[in-house]
Amino acid sequence: MTNPAPARTGYKLPQVTALFWVLKIAATTLGETGGDLLAQTLKLGYAAASLLFLAIFVVSLIAQLRARRFHPALYWTVIAATSTAGTTMSDLINRGPGSDTSTDGGLGYGAGAALLISGLAIVFVIWRFSGQTYDVSNIRTLRGEMLYWAAILLSNTLGTSLGDYLSDSSGLGYGGGAALIGTIMVVILLAHYCTPISGVVLFWMAFILTRPLGATAGDLLSKSHSSGGLGFGTYGTSAVLLAILVAGIAYSHAKAARTTPENSDDDLIRAIE
C-alpha cells in the first residue's frame, strides 16, 4: 500500500528555525532600504515605487501559490516583495505620493497605523471564521496560504509605520527604536520557553515585530550621520543585506535538496510559466 500524497500546500512554507528568523529580519531590513532606495534616493516617489513593488509581489505570489512544494528562493522572494511594497505603501499612506519624508502630504503615522491595524484585524477575523489554522506549520490549503500572505503584506506595511514612528516621532531615534523592538522580541523568546502562552500567538507577535525592527535597523544603517544613522547609504546597506539573504537561501536550498533528493524543480517551472 502506498502512502497518501501530502496535501497541496503541506511543504510550501519553511520550518520556523533560527535561520528562518535571521532571513526574515534580513528581508524586512532589505525591504526598508530597498524601498527607500527607489522612492527616495532615486526619487521615483512612493506611489510609483509602490506600483512597481506590488507588481513584483503579485507575480512572485502567483508562482508561490502555484508551486507544489517549498522553494526557498521563491518563498523569500515573496517575503522580500512584501517588505519592499510594505515600505513604500506605508510611506505613501503616511507621507503622500512624492518622495518627501515629512507627513504633510499623507495621513500621518497615527491615522495610517489605525487604518493598517484595522485591515490586519479584518484579515485575522476572516481567517478565524474561514476554518483555517493560524499555525503556519499546518497551513495546507490554498485559502489558508492566501490568508497567510495577506496578513504578511499588511503586517509588513503596518510594521513600517510603527518603525518610522519610533524613529522619527517618538524621540527614540533609529538606534533607540531598534533597541526597543529587539528587547520586546527577546521577551517574546523568553515567553516561548518559560510560559504556557500559545506558540502560535507568540509566533505572530514576533513575526509582525520583525518588520518595525527591520524598519528601524534599516534606517539606522542607511541614514546619514547628521540624521542619526550610521551613514552606509541605501546602496551599500541593500547590497550587504541582499548578499546575506542570497547566502541564506542558497544554504536552505542545499539543505532541502539533501533531505528531499527525489524532488525536482519541475513544479517550480510550471508555477512560473
N, C-alpha and C positions, 0 to 999 in steps of 0.2 A: 504493500500500500504506500502510495506517495504522500508526502506531506502537503497540506493545502497551501496554495500560493499566498504570500503575505498580502495584506490589504494594500491598496494602491499607493497610499502615502506613508506606509509603515516605516520606510527607511529614508525619507526625504529631508528630515531635519537632523541637525548634528546632535551628538551627545553633549550634555552640559558638563564640561570638564574645565580645568584651569585654562587650557588652550582656548576654549570657546570664549571665556571672559577676556583673555588677552586680545583676541581678534576682534571681539565686539567693541572693546574700548578703542582699539586702533582704528576700526572702521568708523566709529562715531566721531573720533577726533579728526580723522581724514575728511569726514563729511563737513565739519566746521571749516577747516582750512581750504578744502576744495571748493565749497560753496562760496566762501569769501573771495577765493582766487578769481572765479569767474565774475561774480556780481560786483565786487569792489575793486580788486586790483586791476582787472581787465575792463572795468566799467561797463559790463554787459547789463547790469541792473538786476534787481531782484525778480521782476516779472519775467523777463526773457530767460534768465538762468533757471527759474522755476519750471518754465515750459520745457526747456532742454532736459533737465534732470528728471522731470516727470515722464518724458518720452523714454528715456533710458530705463527708468523704473518699470514702465508698462511692458516694454519689450523683454526685459530680463525676467519680469514676473510671469509673463506668459510662458516663457521657456521653463521656468521653475515649476509652474503648475502642470505643464505637460510632461515633464520628466517623470520617470517611474521609480527612481531611487535617488539617494543623496549624492549630489555632486558638489564638493567643497567650493570649487571656483564659481559655479552658478549661484549657489546659496549666498556666498559672501559678496558676489556682485550685486545681488538684490539688496542685501543689507546696506552696502555702501551707497547704493542708489537711493534708498530711503533716507539715509543720513544726509546726503548732499541735497536732495529735494526738500527734506525737512528743514535744513538750514535756510535755504533761500525762501521757502514758503513762509516760515516763521518771520523772517525779516520783511517779506512782502506784507504780511498781515500787520506787523508791529510798526514798520517804518515807511511803507509805501512802495511804489513800483521802481523808483530810481536806485541809486547806489549810495545814498546818504545814510550815515549811521545814526542820525537823530530820529526820534519817533514822531516828528511833527507831521509827516505825511501819512501816518498809519494810525492804527487803533491804540498803539501804546502797549506796553508789556502786560498791564493788568487786564484790559479788555481782551487782548489777544490770547492770554493764558486762559481766561474764563471761557472763551469760545472753543479753544482746543480741548480743555478739560471736559466740556460738555460733549464734544464729538467723541472723545475717547470713552467716556462713560456710556454713551449710546452704543458704541461698538461692543463693550463688555456686557451690557444688558441684552443686546441681541444675541450675543454669544451664549449667555446664560440660558435664554429661553429657546435657543436653537437645539438644545440637547447635546451640543458638542462639548468636549472636555477642554478645560483650561490647561491641563497638563501637557506640556509640549512633547513629552516622551510618548504620549499616546494619541497624538493627532494623526488620524488615519483616513480622513475623508477630504474631498475637495472643498466642501463647505467649511470645515474646520481650518484648513490651510488658508483659505481666503480671509477668514476672520483673523487668523494669526497675523497675516501680512497687513491687513487694515489697521490692526492695533499697533503694529510696529511703526507704520508710516505716521500715524497720529502721535504716538508716544515720542518719536524722534522729533517731530515738529514742535510738540509741547516742550520737550526737553531743551530744545534750542532757546525757546522763550525764557524758560527758567534760568538756563545758564547765562543768557545775555542780561537778564535782570540782576542776577547775583554779581556779575562782572561790572556792569555799567551803572546800576542804580542803587544797589544795596549798600555801597560803601566798602564792600569786602575786597573788590578788585579781582583780577584774574586768579592770582595765587590763593587768595582767601576763599573765593568761591570754589575752586578745585579742592582745596583742603577740607571745606565743609562737606561737600558731596562725598569725597573719599572717606571721611570719618563716618558718615552715615552708612556707607556701603560696608565698612568694617563692622559696624554694629549689626547690620543685617547678616553678615557672615557668622558672627558670634551667635546670633539668634538661631541660625540654622543648626548649629552644633549643640547649643545649650538650652534651647527652649522647645516646647512641643508645637510651636507655630507651624502651620502648614507650609511645607516646602514649596508648593505651587504659588502660594501668596508671596513668600519671600523671593522666589524667582522673579516674579513680575515686578516686585518693588525694585529689586536690583537691576533688572533689565531696563526698566524705564529710567532709572537714575544714571545708567551709563551714558545717556545722551547729554544731560547737563554737565556731567563730568567731562565728556569729550568736548563740549562747547567751551567750557572754561579753560580746560587744558590746551585746547587748540588756540584760543586767543592768547593765553599766556605764552605759548611758544612762538606764535607768529607776529603778534603786535609789536610795535616799536618800543624802545626803551622809554621814550617820552610818554607813551600811553600806558606804561606799567607792565609791558611784556618783555620777553627775552630777546626780541629782535631778529629771530631767524627767518621771518618772512613767510608768506603763503607758499612760495615756490619751494623753498628748501624744506619746510616742515611737511608739506604734502608729499614730496619725493621720499623722505625718510619713512613716513607713515605708510605710504604705498609699498615700499620695499618690505617693511615688516609684515604687512598684510599678505603680500605675494609669497613671502617665505613661509608664513603660517599655512597658507592654502596649499603650497607645494608639499609641506610635511603632512597635512591632512589627507591630501590625495594619495601620497605614497603609502600612508598607513591604511587607508581604505582599500587600496589595491592589494596590499598584503593580506588583509583579512577577508576580502571577497574577490579572489583572483578569477573566479569563474564569470564574473560580471564583465560586460563590455561596455563601450561608450555608445552603442547603437541607439539607446533610448535618448541620450543627450542630443545626438544628431537629429533624431526625429523631433525632439522638443523645439529645437531652434529652427528647423525647416518651416 
